[in-house]
Amino acid sequence: MTEETQSTVEEAVDKAPDAVTAFIVIKMIDGSYVAISDLTKTFTVARSATIGDIRQGCDELRYTITKSDIINGVLEALKPEDSETKED
């Protein structure tokens, strides 16, 4: 992350100390990405995130969420109809 980008991020955080929600995207040692919403968790990082890390992490998470939504939709569609709600 460039100094200018880091500065912009810090300014945004300073201006919005009371947020609606927050999460952190973490690139794991194995290269996978995870998002956590528990901001009390502690961890160490090997280096600062690059803009490429941020883009890839967001893309990976969006893809995973979309894939999960599709799978859940298919599973819901494949559920047998409940005989009590089935019209004759």
N, C-alpha and C positions, 0 to 999 in steps of 0.2 A: 504494500500500500504506500503510495507516495505521501510525502509530508502534507501536501495540499489536501489530498483525500482524507488523511487522518485528521487534519485540522477541521475539515468540514463535518466529519462524523462527530468529533468531540463537541463542536459548536451545536450541532443538532441535539445531542444528548443533554448538554447544558441548558438548552432552551426548553426542553421537554422533560423535566425531572419526574413529573407525574404522568406515567404512560397508561394506556388502556391495557396493553398486554406486551409481553416481551419474550423473546426466545433467543437462543444462541445456536448457530450452526457450527458444528465441530467436524474437522477433517481428522479422522482417526489415523493411527499409524499405518494401518493396512490400506489406506486410500479411500475408504468408504466415508460417507458423510452421515451424521446424525443431527437431529435438532432436539434440544432440551429446553424445557420451560422452567425448570427449577434453577433459578439464578443463584441459589445458595450453594450449589455444588462447586467444589473446587477442582481444578485440574491445572496442569502445566502445559505449556506449548513450546515446541522446538523453535518456532520462528513466527514472525508476524505474517498475517494473511496477505496475499497479493490480491490484486483485483481479479486475476484469473481464478484464484481459489474461491473467492466470493461468488463469481459467476458460475463456476462449475458446481459448487456446493448448492446454490439455489436451484440450478437446473436439475441436478441429481435428485434433490428432495421433491421438487415439483413433479418430476417423472415418476418417482416412487409413489407419491400420493395419488396421482392420476391413475397409475396402474392398480393401486389398491382400490380406488373408487370403482374402476371398471370391474375388477374381480368381485367386489361386493355386490355390484349391480347384477352381474351374471348369476351369482349364487342366490340372490334374492329371487330372480326370475325362474330359477330352477327348483325353488322350493315347491313341494306339493301343496295344492290348495287345501285350506282348512275346511273340512267337511261341514263345520257349523256355519261358516260364512258363505258356502257355496249355494248359489241359487238353483232351484230345480227348474 
